[in-house]
């Protein structure tokens, strides 16, 4: 799939598409002919209560249970698509290390302002005339963050869908695992009409044809680039990051002395506010003793959210707590200032919309 001139040939050759995807290291699964859903399970696997966890079909080389059966095995791929050349091709996102933004362009009524960008307030003075679909909401999010609109990112694989939407493909090179969001009404949607296909789901492969049309790759780029860090931060904020279970993450008894003094100063001497802020920052600082897998982004986001709430409640200065947050983040993850700054700003912004009021401690 080197360029658009070859796309017409790929349209009718699903086996070649499956082979090409597998060659990229992306496990594939067959989709029902003319549709974008996985090929049907065998009769036994259709029984109520039956799951992939206790099924012998996958080990036997059958495609039951959708993306759970996805494979890069050449023999299995040849057998599946030679047996039914009309099967479409799906890619298991989690196993492939992919995060795909699924941008829709459905004709729907614009939702309330709090649902346009989940977790981000759209103030009344912001003009929404002309906002119609996911392309607009994603562009709005990118503009708010001062970043490039992913829909215009010609440095990564982008696929036009038959309905007029767009799939923007990115890869995740580290151990972070991002979850799917399904449906624009999901609390984890990145934006209105912008869903996320990641671990726990699949995406239709470029070149696949359904009854509605063909999934056509745009431009000349045929491979996903690394997920931009600003999008990783947003996906963390919206709850898409799948944090590993922490059984024995070492915890620090206290912040470094200088950081603790800064917390007290930021709290203006108000004991309870300083205690709340210190507890949140202690979680961030504890990440310093864990190289990875400590949930640093999520903990920093929660600390910033807490700090923003305290600032909105009048207990601390927003400028002071931002400095303290930066100090704790730099202590835990030195050299990652840009990433930390994005997380802090996003968390503070969300926190300031929900003031914290400490019982018995007026601001």
N, C-alpha and C positions, 0 to 999 in steps of 0.2 A: 504494500500500500504506500508506494513512494510518492505519488502525486495524484491530483484530481483526475488526470487523463486516464488513469487505470481504474478509477472507481466504478465505471460501468461494468467492467468485467467482474469485479468483486461482488457486484450486486446479486449475481446469480450463482455464486460459488461460495456457499456457506462453509464448506469444508476448508477452503483456502483461508477464509477469515479466521476460523477456529485455530488452524495451524499457526497462522501469523500471530495471533494473540498469545498462544502457548509459547511461541518462540520469544516473546517479550517477558516471559515469566509470569503471565497472567492465567491462572486456572480458569477454565471455561466450562460452561454447562449448556445443554441444548434448551432452546426455547421452543414452545409449541409453534407449529407451522402457521405463519401469518400473524402471530401474536407476540406480545412482549412479556409473557409469563412463562415460567419453566414448564418443560414437557411434563406430562402427567405421571404420577407415581404408578407403580404396579398395583394390582387389586389389594394385596396384603397391606401395602403401605398407605392405602386409603382408609383403612379401618380406624375407627375412633380410638384415640388414646395412643396410637402408634407414633413413635418419633424416630428421628435419625439416630438417636443415641443407642437404641436397642435394635437396630436394623442391620441385616446381613447383605442388603442389596448393594450398598456402596462398596463393600469389600469384594463383592462378586463382580464389580465392574458395571453396575447398572446406574442409571442417572436419577434414581429416586431422591426425593428431598431437596430438590433445587440446588442452591449454591453449596450445600453441604457435600454434594457429590462432585463439585467442580474439580477438574484435573488438568494437568499439562502432559499427561501420558500420551505419547503419539499413537500408540496402538489403540488405546481406548477411544481417542478422538476420531481416528479413522473409522473405527467400527460404528461409533454412534452416528456420524454424519453420512457415512456410506450407506448405512441402513435406512436413513431418512434424510436425503439431501435438502429437504425443505425446512429442516429444523433451523431456527434462528440461532444466534450466538449470544450468550450472556457471559459476563466476566464477574467472578466473585471478588468484590472490592477488597474485603479484609485480607484474604489470602494473597492478593496481588499487591497489597500495600498502597492502595489507591484511595483518594478522596475525590469525589466527583460532585461538583455543584450542578444541580438539576434546576435550570431556570425555566419557568413556565411563562406562557403568554396567553393565559386563558381570559376570556371575556367574563369578568366577575366584578361585582361591586367592590369598591375600595373599602377595606375594613376600618375600624376605629383606629385612631392614631397610635394607640398603645400596642397594636398588632402589626403595624407596618414593619418596624424593626424591633422584634421582641427584646425587651430589656433596655431599650433606648427611647427616651421621651422625644416625641416630635411636637415641639411647642406650637401653639396656635398661630404664632406669627409666621411660621414656615408655610409657604404657599405650596399646596399639593395639587394644584390644577395641572392636568396632563399626566398625572401618575396613574398608570393603567395596569401594570403587570410586573413580573419579576425582574425584567431587564431594568426597569426604572428603580425598583427598591434596592437592587444590588448596586446600581450606579450611585444611588443616594448614600448607601453605607460606605462605599469607597470614597466618595467625596468628603464625607464627614471625617474620615480617617486620613485624608490627604494621600490616598493610594490610587493605583491604576484600577480601573474597572475590569474585573476578571473576564467579563464578556468580551472585552477588547484585547485580551491577552493573547497575542499571536505567537508567543513563545512557548505555548503549551498546546496539547491536543484539545481541539474544540470540535464538537459534533452537533450539527443541526438536526433537530428531531422532526419527524413528519408533521407534528402539530404546530411547528414554528418556534418551539423552545430551543434551548441550547444546553448541552452537557459540556462542562469545562472540567477537564481531567487534570489532577495533580497527583504526585507521588509523595509518600511519607518515607523518608530514609532512616529515621530513628525508630525507637521502640514505642513511640506514642501510637495509640490506637483510638481512632475516632469512630463514633457510633453513627448509624443512620438516623435521619429524621424522615418520617413518612407522612406526607400530607401537609398542605400549607397551614392547616389548623394546629399542627403539632406545636407543643410548647418548646420544642427544640429546633424549629425551623430557623434557618439563618436569617431569613427575611420573608415577608409575604410573597408567596409564589416562588420561593427559592428553597428547595429541599437539599439534603445532603445524602449522598450514597457512599457508604463506607462500610466498616465492619458490621456484619450482620445483614448484608444485602448484596445486591448485584446491579450491574449496569448493562444496558444493551450495547454490544460491540459496534464500533463504526463499520459501516458497510452492510449491516443487517437490514433485510427488507421485511416489512410486515404488511398487512393488508392496508395500513394507513399510508405506507410509503417507506422510503429508505432513510436510514440514519447516516447522513452525509458529513464526512470530515471537512472542515473549512481550512483554507490556506494550504500551506505546504508542511506544517509541523504535524508529525504523526506520533510523537511520544510526549508523555506528560513531563512537565518540569516539576521541580521540588515545590511543595506547598509553601506559598509565601508566609512569612512569619506573622504578618499582621492578620492573615486569615486564620492561622492557627490560634492566635490570641482570641479572635472573635468566636471561633468554634469552641474554645474553652469557656468563654463567657456564656455562650448559649447552651452549655451542658453537653456538647458532643464528644468531649474528651472522655475516654473510658479509662478512669484512674484505676491502677492495680490495687489489689488489697494489700495494705501495709500491716504485716504481722509484727515486725520488730524494727520499725524505723526509730533510730535513737532520737530522743528528745532532749533538748537543752533545758536545764533548770532555770536559766535566765538568759536574757540578752547580754551581749558584750556590754561592759559597764558604760562606755561612751554612748552606745545606742539607748541604753536604759535611761540615762540622764536626759537624752534628747526626747524620749517619750514623755517623761515627767514634765519637761519644759513645754512640750507641745500641748499637754493637758492642762497647762496653767496651774499646776499644783492640785487640781481636783482629783483626789485619790481614786474614786471609782472609774472615772473616764480613763485615767492613766492605766489602771489595772486591765480594763477591757482592751485597750489598745495594745498594751504589752503582751497580753495573752495571744492576740491575733498575730503580732509580729514575731513572737517566740516560735510559732509554727513555721514561719518563713525562714527564720534564722536556723532552725533545726535542719533544714535541707542542706546546709553546708557540709554536713557529715555524711551525706548520701549523694554519690556521684550522679545517679539517675534513678527514675522511678519513685521519687519522693513526692510527686504531685506539686512541684514548685509553682507552676503557673496557677493552679487552682488555689493554692494557699495564699499566694500573693494577691490574687484577685479578691479572695474573701477578706483579707486584711485591708485592702484598699476600700472595699465596699463598707466595711465596718468603720474605717476612718472617715469616709465620706458621710456616713450617717451621724457620727459624732460631731463632725464639723457643721452639718446642717442643723443639728440640735443645739449648736452654740457652745459646745464644750471645748472645742479645740479650733485652732486656726488651720484652714485648708492648706495654706502655704507651708506651715510647720509640719503637718502630718505628711505632706508630699515628700518633704525632705527626709523625714524619718523612714518612710517607705522605701525611698531610693537607697538609703543607707543599709537597711536590712536586706534588700534585694541584692545589692552589690556584695554584701558580706556572704550571702548564700551562693550567688552565681556571679562571681567577678567576670568582667569582660562581656556581659550580656545586657549592657545598658539599654540598647535600643528595644530589645524584646521586653525588658522589665518596664520601661517607660510606657510602652503601649498598654501593658496589663494594668499598671497603676492608674493611668488616665481613664481607662475604661471602667475600672472598679470604682474609682472616686466619683465619676459621673453618675453611675448607677446608684451609689450609696447616698449621694446628696439629694436624690429624689425621695428618699425614705428616711427622714430624720429619726435618730435614736433619742429616746427620752428615758433617762435613768431615774427610776423611782427613788424619791427622797434626795435627789441631787439636782436641783434646778440649775439651768445654764447660767 
